[in-house]
Amino acid sequence: MEFRLEQKRSIVTELPGPKSQALAAERAKYVSNSIGSSLPSYIAEADGAILRDVDGNQFVDFGSGIGVTTVGNGHPTVIKAIQETAASGAHFQINTAPYGSYVELCKRLTELTPGNFEKKAALFNSGAEALENAVKIARKYTGRDAIVVFDHAFHGRTNLTMAMTSKSMPYKDGFGPFAPEIYRFPASYPYRDGLTGAEAAARTISAIEKQIGAKNVAAIVIEPLQGEGGFIVPAEGFLPAIVDFAHENGIVFVADEVQSGMARTGKWFCSEWDGIEPDLITSAKGIAGGMPLSAVIGRAEIMDAPHAGGIGGTYSGNPIANAAALATIEVYETENLAEKALEIEAKVRAAFEPLVGEVATVGEVRGRGAMLAIEFVKAGGKEPNPEIVKEIVSDALSQGVLLLTCGTYGNVIRLLPPLVMSDELLDDAIGVFIESIRKFS
C-alpha cells in the first residue's frame, strides 16, 4: 500500500519539541491530571506505522493505539468508507431507527468467530462495554450471579470491569466499592507457575468448586492471551479443560478477545489456537481501524436471552463505525494480514529469543502472531525488573521507537505493531530495541 508519510523514524528536535511543550503547558491548565500519556510529544498526524508529532518528529508505533490500528493508521480503504458513510448520515440509533450496516456487520462477525453453531451478535462502543454486556447476557441466560475471572486479567475501567480486572494500580486504586459476585482464581502462567495446562486447570476448577460451587457460576471470563497482565500464553490444554468444565456445568464460557482478536495473533481470533469454541466472544480494538466499536458474538440462544430493549446504547453500532469495521475486515482479508502477523512473529522471535540465556535480564519472549512481549527479570532469577523496563522504553523513545509496557509487575514490554509495517521499518525498530536492551543489561 502507499503511505502519506515516509515510513521511517526521524527525530529532528529535542523531545518533547517546542510545540509539544506549549501543548503540554495548555494541557496542564485544562486537562485532568488523571489522564496519562506514554509519549511526551503531541501527535499531529499518523499513517501506517508512523506517528508524526507537531514538531516534525516521527516515531515507529509499536503500540497501534494499544492494538487498535492493526491495519495501520489511516488505511485508505477505511478512510474512504468513513467519509462516504459520514456524508450519508452521522448517526442512526439502532433502538429507534434500524439500518443495514448493523445487520451486515453482525453477519460478518458471526461468520468469522469460531464455533460450528448458530450465532448472533450485538454492537457496542468499547471493550469494557462489551464485557459488561457479556456478563449481563450470561446472567440472564443462566439465572445465576457468580462471575469467574483470573489473576493478571484486564477487562476494563467501568465499575463492573474494574472488579473483573486484577491489577490495582492504576486501574482500581481508590475507585471502590466494586460490583459484587466477582471471583478471582489463578490462571496459567507457565513462566512463573511451572504447571502443565492440565495441572493449572485442575487447580482452578478445584478452587471454583470449593469457593463458589459450579451450579452458582453464570460465566467464566478469560483472555485467551492475557493482555495488560503481560501477554501471557496459557499452557497447552488449560483453556480446553476450562471450556469442558464450563459446558459440563451449564456455565457460559466468555473469551475476552478485545486485544487478541481480529487477526492480531495470526488467526481471526486467538481462541482458534487452542481449538476452543467460546459461547461468547468480546471484540473491540482492532475491529474498526480506529473507530470506537465493540461487539459481543456468540451462541444464538444465549445472545437472545435478554428481553427486547435490555441491551443497547445511544451510540452502539454507529453507522460510521460499522462502515469502518466492514472496511477493516475487507483489508484483513484482501491484504492477508493474518499471515503478515505470523511473519512479524517469526522476525521478532528470531531477533529476541537468542537473548534469553545470553542477556541475564531477558527472562522470556512470548506471545502469538504480532502480539508479542519480552519479560524482564533481575539477573540470576525471576524477580520482576520494572526498573530496566523504564530505562529501555525511555532510551528507545529518544531514538524514535514507541514501546508500551504491561504486566502485573510492570516488567514486560509488549509489541503490537500495525500489520502493515514494512520489513525494513520492523527490522530498524527491532535493532533500536535490542540496542537499548544491551545498553542497560
C-alpha positions, 0 to 999 in steps of 0.5 A, spaced: 500 500 500 502 507 499 503 511 505 502 519 506 508 519 510 515 516 509 515 510 513 521 511 517 523 514 524 526 521 524 527 525 530 529 532 528 528 536 535 529 535 542 523 531 545 518 533 547 519 539 541 517 546 542 510 545 540 509 539 544 511 543 550 506 549 549 501 543 548 503 540 554 503 547 558 495 548 555 494 541 557 496 542 564 491 548 565 485 544 562 486 537 562 485 532 568 491 530 571 488 523 571 489 522 564 496 519 562 500 519 556 506 514 554 509 519 549 511 526 551 510 529 544 503 531 541 501 527 535 499 531 529 498 526 524 499 518 523 499 513 517 501 506 517 506 505 522 508 512 523 506 517 528 508 524 526 508 529 532 507 537 531 514 538 531 516 534 525 518 528 529 516 521 527 516 515 531 515 507 529 508 505 533 509 499 536 503 500 540 497 501 534 493 505 539 494 499 544 492 494 538 487 498 535 490 500 528 492 493 526 491 495 519 495 501 520 493 508 521 489 511 516 488 505 511 485 508 505 480 503 504 477 505 511 478 512 510 474 512 504 468 508 507 468 513 513 467 519 509 462 516 504 458 513 510 459 520 514 456 524 508 450 519 508 448 520 515 452 521 522 448 517 526 442 512 526 440 509 533 439 502 532 433 502 538 429 507 534 431 507 527 434 500 524 439 500 518 443 495 514 450 496 516 448 493 523 445 487 520 451 486 515 456 487 520 453 482 525 453 477 519 460 478 518 462 477 525 458 471 526 461 468 520 468 469 522 468 467 530 469 460 531 464 455 533 460 450 528 453 453 531 448 458 530 450 465 532 448 472 533 451 478 535 450 485 538 454 492 537 457 496 542 462 502 543 468 499 547 471 493 550 469 494 557 462 495 554 462 489 551 464 485 557 459 488 561 454 486 556 457 479 556 456 478 563 449 481 563 447 476 557 450 470 561 446 472 567 440 472 564 441 466 560 443 462 566 439 465 572 445 465 576 450 471 579 457 468 580 462 471 575 469 467 574 475 471 572 483 470 573 489 473 576 493 478 571 486 479 567 484 486 564 477 487 562 476 494 563 475 501 567 467 501 568 465 499 575 463 492 573 470 491 569 474 494 574 472 488 579 473 483 573 480 486 572 486 484 577 491 489 577 490 495 582 494 500 580 492 504 576 486 501 574 482 500 581 486 504 586 481 508 590 475 507 585 471 502 590 466 499 592 466 494 586 460 490 583 459 484 587 459 476 585 466 477 582 471 471 583 478 471 582 482 464 581 489 463 578 490 462 571 496 459 567 502 462 567 507 457 565 513 462 566 512 463 573 507 457 575 511 451 572 504 447 571 502 443 565 495 446 562 492 440 565 495 441 572 493 449 572 486 447 570 485 442 575 487 447 580 482 452 578 476 448 577 478 445 584 478 452 587 471 454 583 468 448 586 470 449 593 469 457 593 463 458 589 460 451 587 459 450 579 451 450 579 452 458 582 457 460 576 453 464 570 460 465 566 467 464 566 471 470 563 478 469 560 483 472 555 485 467 551 492 471 551 492 475 557 493 482 555 495 488 560 497 482 565 503 481 560 501 477 554 501 471 557 500 464 553 496 459 557 499 452 557 497 447 552 490 444 554 488 449 560 483 453 556 480 446 553 479 443 560 476 450 562 471 450 556 469 442 558 468 444 565 464 450 563 459 446 558 459 440 563 456 445 568 451 449 564 456 455 565 457 460 559 464 460 557 466 468 555 473 469 551 475 476 552 478 477 545 478 485 545 486 485 544 487 478 541 482 478 536 481 480 529 487 477 526 492 480 531 495 473 533 495 470 526 488 467 526 481 471 526 481 470 533 486 467 538 481 462 541 482 458 534 489 456 537 487 452 542 481 449 538 476 452 543 469 454 541 467 460 546 459 461 547 461 468 547 466 472 544 468 480 546 471 484 540 473 491 540 480 494 538 482 492 532 475 491 529 474 498 526 481 501 524 480 506 529 473 507 530 470 506 537 466 499 536 465 493 540 461 487 539 459 481 543 458 474 538 456 468 540 451 462 541 444 464 538 440 462 544 444 465 549 445 472 545 437 472 545 436 471 552 435 478 554 428 481 553 427 486 547 430 493 549 435 490 555 441 491 551 443 497 547 446 504 547 445 511 544 451 510 540 452 502 539 453 500 532 454 507 529 453 507 522 460 510 521 463 505 525 460 499 522 462 502 515 469 502 518 469 495 521 466 492 514 472 496 511 477 493 516 475 486 515 475 487 507 483 489 508 484 483 513 482 479 508 484 482 501 491 484 504 492 477 508 494 480 514 493 474 518 499 471 515 503 478 515 502 477 523 505 470 523 511 473 519 512 479 524 512 473 529 517 469 526 522 476 525 521 478 532 522 471 535 528 470 531 531 477 533 529 476 541 529 469 543 537 468 542 537 473 548 534 469 553 540 465 556 545 470 553 542 477 556 541 475 564 535 480 564 531 477 558 527 472 562 522 470 556 519 472 549 512 470 548 506 471 545 502 469 538 502 472 531 504 480 532 502 480 539 508 479 542 512 481 549 519 480 552 519 479 560 524 482 564 527 479 570 533 481 575 539 477 573 540 470 576 532 469 577 525 471 576 524 477 580 520 482 576 525 488 573 520 494 572 526 498 573 530 496 566 523 496 563 523 504 564 530 505 562 529 501 555 522 504 553 525 511 555 532 510 551 528 507 545 523 513 545 529 518 544 531 514 538 524 514 535 521 507 537 514 507 541 514 501 546 508 500 551 509 496 557 504 491 561 504 486 566 502 485 573 509 487 575 510 492 570 516 488 567 514 486 560 514 490 554 509 488 549 509 489 541 503 490 537 505 493 531 500 495 525 500 489 520 502 493 515 509 495 517 514 494 512 520 489 513 525 494 513 521 499 518 520 492 523 527 490 522 530 498 524 525 498 530 527 491 532 535 493 532 533 500 536 530 495 541 535 490 542 540 496 542 537 499 548 536 492 551 544 491 551 545 498 553 542 497 560 543 489 561 
